Amino acid sequence: MFARRSFLALPPSAKFVYVLLRNGRRMSRRDLIRQTFLPPRTVNYGLSRLKNLGLIREEVHEDDARERVYELVSVPM
């Protein structure tokens, strides 16, 4: 079970990525970097924190198997 406290303890970068994915869109890592203007390393860290909490799902991109697509799985609030 997800605890709201865990979400609130996330770094701002992870919350920013979450907000973008909350709009119901599936986005690649590259798209997230373009949208947020954050460094790739920061986006990767945010994605890993969200995945560890079970808030997002990672799938293979339909057009490019080297790319991953992320989408929201559960909503903490």
C-alpha positions as protocol buffer text, in pm:
chain_id: "A"
residue {
  index: 1
  type: MET
  ca { x: 0 y: 0 z: 0 }
}
residue {
  index: 2
  type: PHE
  ca { x: 127 y: 341 z: -93 }
}
residue {
  index: 3
  type: ALA
  ca { x: 170 y: 599 z: 182 }
}
residue {
  index: 4
  type: ARG
  ca { x: 112 y: 964 z: 107 }
}
residue {
  index: 5
  type: ARG
  ca { x: 406 y: 1044 z: 332 }
}
residue {
  index: 6
  type: SER
  ca { x: 635 y: 859 z: 89 }
}
residue {
  index: 7
  type: PHE
  ca { x: 517 y: 1079 z: -196 }
}
residue {
  index: 8
  type: LEU
  ca { x: 568 y: 1397 z: 3 }
}
residue {
  index: 9
  type: ALA
  ca { x: 923 y: 1287 z: 85 }
}
residue {
  index: 10
  type: LEU
  ca { x: 1016 y: 1264 z: -284 }
}
residue {
  index: 11
  type: PRO
  ca { x: 1260 y: 1519 z: -425 }
}
residue {
  index: 12
  type: PRO
  ca { x: 1112 y: 1806 z: -632 }
}
residue {
  index: 13
  type: SER
  ca { x: 1241 y: 1653 z: -957 }
}
residue {
  index: 14
  type: ALA
  ca { x: 1044 y: 1332 z: -900 }
}
residue {
  index: 15
  type: LYS
  ca { x: 730 y: 1530 z: -820 }
}
residue {
  index: 16
  type: PHE
  ca { x: 778 y: 1734 z: -1138 }
}
residue {
  index: 17
  type: VAL
  ca { x: 805 y: 1418 z: -1350 }
}
residue {
  index: 18
  type: TYR
  ca { x: 499 y: 1279 z: -1171 }
}
residue {
  index: 19
  type: VAL
  ca { x: 294 y: 1590 z: -1255 }
}
residue {
  index: 20
  type: LEU
  ca { x: 380 y: 1558 z: -1623 }
}
residue {
  index: 21
  type: LEU
  ca { x: 282 y: 1191 z: -1627 }
}
residue {
  index: 22
  type: ARG
  ca { x: -34 y: 1263 z: -1428 }
}
residue {
  index: 23
  type: ASN
  ca { x: -183 y: 1432 z: -1733 }
}
residue {
  index: 24
  type: GLY
  ca { x: -248 y: 1083 z: -1865 }
}
residue {
  index: 25
  type: ARG
  ca { x: 30 y: 1088 z: -2117 }
}
residue {
  index: 26
  type: ARG
  ca { x: 288 y: 825 z: -2182 }
}
residue {
  index: 27
  type: MET
  ca { x: 627 y: 988 z: -2216 }
}
residue {
  index: 28
  type: SER
  ca { x: 975 y: 872 z: -2298 }
}
residue {
  index: 29
  type: ARG
  ca { x: 1278 y: 972 z: -2096 }
}
residue {
  index: 30
  type: ARG
  ca { x: 1383 y: 1199 z: -2381 }
}
residue {
  index: 31
  type: ASP
  ca { x: 1041 y: 1370 z: -2381 }
}
residue {
  index: 32
  type: LEU
  ca { x: 1061 y: 1424 z: -2006 }
}
residue {
  index: 33
  type: ILE
  ca { x: 1404 y: 1583 z: -2039 }
}
residue {
  index: 34
  type: ARG
  ca { x: 1275 y: 1817 z: -2310 }
}
residue {
  index: 35
  type: GLN
  ca { x: 963 y: 1913 z: -2114 }
}
residue {
  index: 36
  type: THR
  ca { x: 1132 y: 1970 z: -1779 }
}
residue {
  index: 37
  type: PHE
  ca { x: 1463 y: 2120 z: -1894 }
}
residue {
  index: 38
  type: LEU
  ca { x: 1622 y: 1908 z: -1619 }
}
residue {
  index: 39
  type: PRO
  ca { x: 1955 y: 1728 z: -1670 }
}
residue {
  index: 40
  type: PRO
  ca { x: 1922 y: 1363 z: -1781 }
}
residue {
  index: 41
  type: ARG
  ca { x: 2072 y: 1240 z: -1456 }
}
residue {
  index: 42
  type: THR
  ca { x: 1807 y: 1427 z: -1254 }
}
residue {
  index: 43
  type: VAL
  ca { x: 1523 y: 1287 z: -1467 }
}
residue {
  index: 44
  type: ASN
  ca { x: 1666 y: 936 z: -1428 }
}
residue {
  index: 45
  type: TYR
  ca { x: 1677 y: 979 z: -1051 }
}
residue {
  index: 46
  type: GLY
  ca { x: 1316 y: 1101 z: -1041 }
}
residue {
  index: 47
  type: LEU
  ca { x: 1202 y: 811 z: -1257 }
}
residue {
  index: 48
  type: SER
  ca { x: 1383 y: 557 z: -1042 }
}
residue {
  index: 49
  type: ARG
  ca { x: 1229 y: 696 z: -723 }
}
residue {
  index: 50
  type: LEU
  ca { x: 879 y: 687 z: -876 }
}
residue {
  index: 51
  type: LYS
  ca { x: 935 y: 330 z: -1001 }
}
residue {
  index: 52
  type: ASN
  ca { x: 1055 y: 217 z: -658 }
}
residue {
  index: 53
  type: LEU
  ca { x: 731 y: 347 z: -505 }
}
residue {
  index: 54
  type: GLY
  ca { x: 527 y: 169 z: -772 }
}
residue {
  index: 55
  type: LEU
  ca { x: 376 y: 492 z: -906 }
}
residue {
  index: 56
  type: ILE
  ca { x: 488 y: 452 z: -1266 }
}
residue {
  index: 57
  type: ARG
  ca { x: 532 y: 169 z: -1513 }
}
residue {
  index: 58
  type: GLU
  ca { x: 816 y: 136 z: -1764 }
}
residue {
  index: 59
  type: GLU
  ca { x: 749 y: -22 z: -2104 }
}
residue {
  index: 60
  type: VAL
  ca { x: 937 y: -64 z: -2430 }
}
residue {
  index: 61
  type: HIS
  ca { x: 869 y: 209 z: -2687 }
}
residue {
  index: 62
  type: GLU
  ca { x: 664 y: 87 z: -2984 }
}
residue {
  index: 63
  type: ASP
  ca { x: 892 y: 240 z: -3249 }
}
residue {
  index: 64
  type: ASP
  ca { x: 1234 y: 200 z: -3088 }
}
residue {
  index: 65
  type: ALA
  ca { x: 1312 y: -94 z: -2861 }
}
residue {
  index: 66
  type: ARG
  ca { x: 1609 y: 95 z: -2715 }
}
residue {
  index: 67
  type: GLU
  ca { x: 1377 y: 363 z: -2575 }
}
residue {
  index: 68
  type: ARG
  ca { x: 1147 y: 323 z: -2273 }
}
residue {
  index: 69
  type: VAL
  ca { x: 806 y: 483 z: -2217 }
}
residue {
  index: 70
  type: TYR
  ca { x: 672 y: 574 z: -1873 }
}
residue {
  index: 71
  type: GLU
  ca { x: 316 y: 608 z: -1758 }
}
residue {
  index: 72
  type: LEU
  ca { x: 139 y: 660 z: -1429 }
}
residue {
  index: 73
  type: VAL
  ca { x: 10 y: 350 z: -1250 }
}
residue {
  index: 74
  type: SER
  ca { x: -131 y: 474 z: -922 }
}
residue {
  index: 75
  type: VAL
  ca { x: -229 y: 808 z: -777 }
}
residue {
  index: 76
  type: PRO
  ca { x: -110 y: 887 z: -424 }
}
residue {
  index: 77
  type: MET
  ca { x: -361 y: 1164 z: -359 }
}
